Amino acid sequence: MAVVLAVLRAEGGYRRGLAARLAREHGGVPRSWQRAVSEARALYEAGDAGTTP
């Protein structure tokens, strides 16, 4: 989830297709990345992303 939070911070928020892009770049199953994106997005949008390393 740290990877996803870093991307969200760098890009200024969620963009469609993020999970698929991360799966291509880092390997793994897109569905697993989608779960991580969902969790990280909730933190990011709640304003808690700055407190997570």
Helices and strands as residue ranges (DSSP letters): H 2-11, H 18-26, H 30-46, G 49-51
